[in-house]
Each structure stands twice: as structure tokens, then as C-alpha cells.
Amino acid sequence: MQLIQALILAVTQGATELFPISSVGHGVIIPYLLHWTYNRQALLPFMVMLHLGTAFALLIYFRRDWYDFLLSIFGARRTDGRRLLTMVIIGTIPAAVIGFVFEKKFRALFPDARSASFFLIVNGLFLLVGEWLRGRGHKSLDRLKPVQALVIGVLQSLALVPGFSRSGVTMVGGLIYGYTYEAAARFAFLLATPIILGAGVLEVPKMLKYGHSQMAIATLGGLVAGVVAYLSVVFLMRYFKRREVEALRPFAYYCLLVGLAVFVRTVF
């Protein structure tokens, strides 16, 4: 992976991981459209390095939540923090289990631009359906139930398929249960952090076999992705706080347009 390629993917990753438009899908589509020559086997661990930058950005932005989570483990009075931490743990389990069991099948889908563009279209439709099915959208996260967290966690596992957006599918789950855009986005971003960090533990060591230069480029890419991701989450949390209706529609239309254009190109 050349430096300029890494920086392009880093900026794209930092934005598209949190915007509900699939960072992994873009990580597959962009090299295809630009006709890049690269080691396909190294792309997945490289993308995970970029995801780690996003995870650290989320940790910094939601530092108060994670600080409360930490204190709730040792402090008997911090019941609110302990309850939300429990919901995050429950929501993390499905994606962790499904990702471990079906790792090889998901890995096979990764470098396929046709597959990624197809599921990007499906992701756009999923966002539109979520808007259509959403409740009144007045609930806050203190009303989140274990079963709801589990279902949202199952939806998060869809993001293992390139083209599906982690933040998008988890937000749709929250909206369907009647949570506000802001609450749904907050839980989606909290839920993304441990699963991204877990993937990093598994994939980052694989970058070492591609040499120190590639590791250095991947590390720089992770830093750039982290900065862009932080700016993205600042924008998105303000956006979802202000928008009361149809906040996901612009992202849905984008997924449909880009996904369809790339899919047609892969066919013809």
C-alpha cells in the first residue's frame, strides 16, 4: 500500500465508518474504481488499523461514558453506568460470535467490489425501511432493555458484510424501538468501540508480516482516520440531536446512488 493510497483510504474510513454509508464497502470500492494495484491479503488488516483510529476517536469523544463504565465496575452507587455498560456488553456478543464462526466466509467477500456495491444498495434500502418503521422517537437510553440491546447487536453483525454500515444498521434498530436519533446514534457508537478494538487485537499483528514500512504507513493512516473520525462524530451527534425526522434519508439516497453506479460498472 502506497502512502497516498493509505491517506485516501484513511480519510474515507474516518468519515464513512461513522456516517451510515459503510466504511468497509468504500474501502473495497475505492481501490476498484481507481484501479489500484495492491496486496489484497493485506487490505483487511490495513483497514482494521484504520478502524482502530476510529475506535480511539470514539473513546475520546465518549470518554465520560467509558469513565462512568469503569467506575461503575467498582462503585456500587453508579447503577446507571453499570446498566448501560451491561447493554453494551449484551449488544457486542452477537457480532463477536458471528464474526468468529463465519470469519472465512466474510473474509472471502472483502475484496469483491460487486458484492460491496450490491450490499451498499441493500444498506440504503435498510435505512429507508428503518425510517418508515421508526416509532415516535422519544425514548432515551436509560429505557433500553436487554432484549433490545441483543437485537441491535444482531443487526450490528450485518456490518461484517462489506456494504452494510455498522452505525447505520444499529441506528435503525434503535429507531425501530422508538429511541431518538441522538440516543440511537450514541448507542451505535458505544457499541462499535469494543468490537473494533477486538478486531484490532486479531488483525493488527498480521500487518507485521508485511514489513515495518507497511506497518508505519498503516499506523499513520490510523492516526489520520482517527482525526477525521473525531470530527465526524462531533458533526453527527449535533446533526442527530437537531434532526427530528428523516435524518437517515440523505445517507440512504447516497448509498443507493453510489451502490447502483458501481454495481452497474462491475457488471458491464
FIRO-857373 format. One record per residue (C-alpha): residue in one letter; x, y, z. Coordinates in Angstrom, 2 decimals, decimal comma, always signed. Example, Ala and Ser with C-alpha at 12.3 -4.5 7.8 and 13.67 -1.06 7.14 Angstrom:
REM residues 2
R   r         u         v         w
R   A    +12,30     -4,50     +7,80
R   S    +13,67     -1,06     +7,14
This chain:
REM residues 268
R   r         u         v         w
R   M     +0,00     +0,00     +0,00
R   Q     +1,48     +3,32     -1,12
R   L     +1,36     +6,34     +1,16
R   I     -1,07     +8,34     -0,99
R   Q     -3,37     +5,33     -1,24
R   A     -3,24     +4,87     +2,52
R   L     -4,10     +8,52     +3,17
R   I     -7,05     +8,43     +0,75
R   L     -8,42     +5,34     +2,49
R   A     -7,73     +6,84     +5,93
R   V     -9,73     +9,99     +5,23
R   T    -12,52     +7,94     +3,67
R   Q    -12,53     +5,49     +6,59
R   G    -12,62     +8,23     +9,21
R   A    -15,77     +9,69     +7,68
R   T    -17,63     +6,65     +6,38
R   E    -17,23     +4,47     +9,49
R   L    -19,47     +6,81    +11,49
R   F    -21,64     +8,15     +8,70
R   P    -24,11     +5,34     +7,93
R   I    -22,66     +4,61     +4,49
R   S    -20,28     +1,66     +5,15
R   S    -16,56     +2,30     +5,57
R   V    -15,61     -1,25     +4,60
R   G    -17,74     -1,02     +1,48
R   H    -15,92     +2,16     +0,47
R   G    -12,60     +0,52     +1,35
R   V    -13,36     -2,11     -1,28
R   I    -14,98     +0,16     -3,88
R   I    -12,40     +2,96     -3,96
R   P     -9,40     +0,76     -4,90
R   Y    -11,58     -0,84     -7,58
R   L    -12,63     +2,49     -9,10
R   L     -9,10     +3,91     -9,02
R   H     -7,56     +0,72    -10,43
R   W     -5,08     +0,36     -7,61
R   T     -2,51     -2,39     -7,55
R   Y     -2,10     -3,69     -4,01
R   N     -1,77     -6,84     -1,93
R   R     -5,35     -7,98     -1,44
R   Q     -4,43    -10,14     +1,54
R   A     -3,00     -7,11     +3,32
R   L     -6,07     -4,91     +2,72
R   L     -8,18     -6,32     +5,56
R   P     -5,59     -5,93     +8,36
R   F     -4,76     -2,48     +6,94
R   M     -8,42     -1,47     +7,10
R   V     -8,60     -2,75    +10,68
R   M     -5,67     -0,46    +11,54
R   L     -7,73     +2,43    +10,19
R   H    -10,70     +1,24    +12,22
R   L     -8,56     +1,36    +15,36
R   G     -8,06     +5,08    +14,77
R   T    -11,84     +5,41    +14,64
R   A    -12,22     +3,41    +17,87
R   F     -9,81     +5,69    +19,73
R   A    -11,67     +8,74    +18,40
R   L    -14,90     +7,29    +19,80
R   L    -13,21     +6,58    +23,12
R   I    -12,09    +10,20    +23,34
R   Y    -15,45    +11,66    +22,35
R   F    -17,45     +9,38    +24,67
R   R    -14,79     +9,44    +27,39
R   R    -17,33    +10,38    +30,07
R   D    -19,41     +7,31    +29,27
R   W    -16,40     +5,00    +29,35
R   Y    -15,16     +6,66    +32,55
R   D    -18,56     +6,00    +34,13
R   F    -18,42     +2,42    +32,86
R   L    -15,05     +1,92    +34,53
R   L    -16,16     +3,45    +37,81
R   S    -19,42     +1,50    +37,75
R   I    -17,48     -1,75    +37,93
R   F    -16,06     -0,75    +41,32
R   G    -18,65     +1,75    +42,59
R   A    -21,90     +0,35    +43,92
R   R    -23,75     +3,64    +43,51
R   R    -23,10     +4,11    +39,80
R   T    -26,04     +1,98    +38,72
R   D    -26,79     +3,99    +35,55
R   G    -23,28     +3,47    +34,21
R   R    -23,33     -0,23    +35,10
R   R    -26,68     -0,72    +33,39
R   L    -25,60     +0,93    +30,14
R   L    -22,31     -0,98    +30,21
R   T    -24,33     -4,20    +30,53
R   M    -26,37     -3,21    +27,47
R   V    -23,15     -2,56    +25,51
R   I    -21,77     -5,97    +26,51
R   I    -25,00     -7,72    +25,53
R   G    -25,05     -5,88    +22,21
R   T    -21,43     -6,78    +21,48
R   I    -21,83    -10,54    +21,92
R   P    -23,73    -11,37    +18,67
R   A    -21,25     -9,70    +16,30
R   A    -18,29    -11,19    +18,18
R   V    -19,71    -14,72    +17,99
R   I    -20,94    -14,48    +14,39
R   G    -17,68    -12,89    +13,25
R   F    -15,64    -15,66    +14,87
R   V    -17,76    -18,52    +13,49
R   F    -18,08    -17,21     +9,93
R   E    -14,75    -15,38     +9,64
R   K    -13,61    -17,17     +6,47
R   K    -16,87    -16,53     +4,63
R   F    -16,87    -12,84     +5,49
R   R    -13,20    -12,55     +4,55
R   A    -13,98    -14,02     +1,12
R   L    -16,46    -11,20     +0,46
R   F    -13,99     -8,47     +1,36
R   P    -12,15     -7,72     -1,90
R   D    -15,25     -8,06     -4,14
R   A    -16,44     -4,67     -5,43
R   R    -19,58     -6,14     -6,97
R   S    -20,64     -7,67     -3,67
R   A    -19,79     -4,50     -1,75
R   S    -21,79     -2,28     -4,13
R   F    -24,77     -4,66     -4,02
R   F    -24,90     -4,63     -0,23
R   L    -24,40     -0,85     -0,25
R   I    -27,69     -0,69     -2,17
R   V    -29,27     -3,01     +0,40
R   N    -27,89     -0,79     +3,16
R   G    -29,59     +2,23     +1,60
R   L    -32,90     +0,38     +1,43
R   F    -32,43     -0,75     +5,03
R   L    -32,03     +2,87     +6,15
R   L    -35,22     +3,86     +4,33
R   V    -37,14     +0,96     +5,87
R   G    -35,82     +1,96     +9,28
R   E    -37,13     +5,49     +8,80
R   W    -40,50     +4,09     +7,75
R   L    -40,78     +1,71    +10,72
R   R    -39,39     +4,04    +13,38
R   G    -41,52     +4,87    +16,37
R   R    -42,19     +8,31    +17,74
R   G    -38,55     +8,59    +18,72
R   H    -38,83     +9,94    +22,24
R   K    -37,01     +7,30    +24,31
R   S    -33,59     +7,80    +25,93
R   L    -31,01     +5,10    +26,60
R   D    -32,00     +4,66    +30,23
R   R    -35,04     +2,76    +28,91
R   L    -33,00     +0,33    +26,81
R   K    -33,84     -3,29    +27,61
R   P    -31,53     -6,36    +27,35
R   V    -33,59     -7,95    +24,58
R   Q    -33,47     -4,73    +22,58
R   A    -29,70     -4,45    +23,05
R   L    -29,35     -8,06    +21,87
R   V    -31,42     -7,46    +18,74
R   I    -29,47     -4,30    +17,93
R   G    -26,28     -6,33    +18,45
R   V    -27,51     -8,93    +15,96
R   L    -28,13     -6,13    +13,47
R   Q    -24,60     -4,88    +14,07
R   S    -23,28     -8,22    +12,81
R   L    -24,58     -7,29     +9,34
R   A    -21,66     -4,84     +9,17
R   L    -19,34     -7,84     +8,85
R   V    -20,52     -7,87     +5,22
R   P    -18,84     -5,11     +3,15
R   G    -21,53     -2,63     +2,12
R   F    -23,52     -2,68     +5,33
R   S    -22,89     +0,24     +7,68
R   R    -22,28     -0,61    +11,33
R   S    -23,62     +2,72    +12,57
R   G    -26,50     +2,62    +10,08
R   V    -27,90     -0,81    +10,92
R   T    -27,53     -0,32    +14,68
R   M    -29,19     +3,09    +14,50
R   V    -32,09     +1,59    +12,58
R   G    -32,51     -0,93    +15,40
R   G    -32,68     +1,86    +17,94
R   L    -35,12     +3,89    +15,86
R   I    -37,47     +0,94    +15,40
R   Y    -37,64     +0,57    +19,17
R   G    -38,64     +4,23    +19,47
R   Y    -35,39     +5,85    +20,60
R   T    -34,40     +9,31    +19,49
R   Y    -31,86     +9,77    +16,70
R   E    -29,37    +11,04    +19,26
R   A    -29,88     +8,07    +21,61
R   A    -29,74     +5,57    +18,74
R   A    -26,53     +7,14    +17,42
R   R    -24,94     +7,24    +20,87
R   F    -25,62     +3,55    +21,49
R   A    -24,43     +2,68    +17,97
R   F    -21,11     +4,46    +18,55
R   L    -20,67     +2,97    +22,03
R   L    -21,42     -0,48    +20,60
R   A    -18,90     -0,06    +17,78
R   T    -15,93     +0,63    +20,06
R   P    -15,35     -2,80    +21,69
R   I    -15,97     -4,77    +18,50
R   I    -13,48     -2,61    +16,56
R   L    -10,88     -2,93    +19,31
R   G    -11,43     -6,69    +19,39
R   A    -10,92     -6,93    +15,62
R   G     -7,73     -4,92    +16,03
R   V     -6,31     -7,42    +18,51
R   L     -6,81    -10,18    +15,93
R   E     -5,85     -8,41    +12,70
R   V     -3,16     -5,83    +13,54
R   P     -0,43     -8,44    +14,28
R   K     -0,93     -9,69    +10,72
R   M     +0,35     -6,33     +9,42
R   L     +3,77     -7,08    +10,88
R   K     +4,47     -9,76     +8,28
R   Y     +4,25     -7,14     +5,51
R   G     +7,25     -5,24     +6,85
R   H     +7,99     -2,23     +9,02
R   S     +7,34     +0,26     +6,20
R   Q     +3,80     -1,03     +5,67
R   M     +3,22     -1,02     +9,40
R   A     +4,38     +2,60     +9,60
R   I     +2,07     +3,60     +6,73
R   A     -0,83     +1,76     +8,37
R   T     -0,11     +3,49    +11,70
R   L     -0,08     +6,92    +10,04
R   G     -3,31     +6,01     +8,28
R   G     -4,86     +5,07    +11,62
R   L     -3,92     +8,46    +13,08
R   V     -5,42    +10,33    +10,13
R   A     -8,57     +8,19    +10,26
R   G     -8,86     +8,92    +13,97
R   V     -8,73    +12,70    +13,48
R   V    -11,31    +12,59    +10,68
R   A    -13,50    +10,22    +12,72
R   Y    -13,48    +12,57    +15,70
R   L    -14,60    +15,48    +13,53
R   S    -17,25    +13,22    +12,01
R   V    -18,72    +12,13    +15,34
R   V    -18,83    +15,76    +16,55
R   F    -20,81    +16,68    +13,43
R   L    -23,08    +13,64    +13,52
R   M    -24,06    +13,91    +17,18
R   R    -25,05    +17,55    +16,61
R   Y    -26,84    +16,60    +13,40
R   F    -28,88    +13,81    +15,01
R   K    -29,66    +15,99    +18,01
R   R    -31,20    +18,67    +15,80
R   R    -32,96    +16,48    +13,24
R   E    -36,23    +15,02    +14,46
R   V    -37,43    +13,33    +11,26
R   E    -35,91    +11,61     +8,23
R   A    -32,33    +12,14     +9,38
R   L    -31,13     +8,97     +7,65
R   R    -32,70     +9,65     +4,27
R   P    -29,78    +11,65     +2,75
R   F    -27,40     +8,79     +3,61
R   A    -29,83     +6,23     +2,23
R   Y    -30,06     +8,03     -1,11
R   Y    -26,28     +8,31     -1,25
R   C    -25,90     +4,54     -0,71
R   L    -28,47     +3,77     -3,38
R   L    -26,87     +6,10     -5,93
R   V    -23,24     +5,06     -5,37
R   G    -24,05     +1,39     -4,91
R   L    -26,09     +1,22     -8,10
R   A    -23,48     +3,11    -10,14
R   V    -20,62     +0,86     -9,01
R   F    -22,68     -2,32     -9,36
R   V    -23,58     -1,46    -12,96
R   R    -19,93     -0,79    -13,69
R   T    -18,85     -4,16    -12,28
R   V    -21,43     -5,91    -14,45
R   F    -20,70     -4,08    -17,69
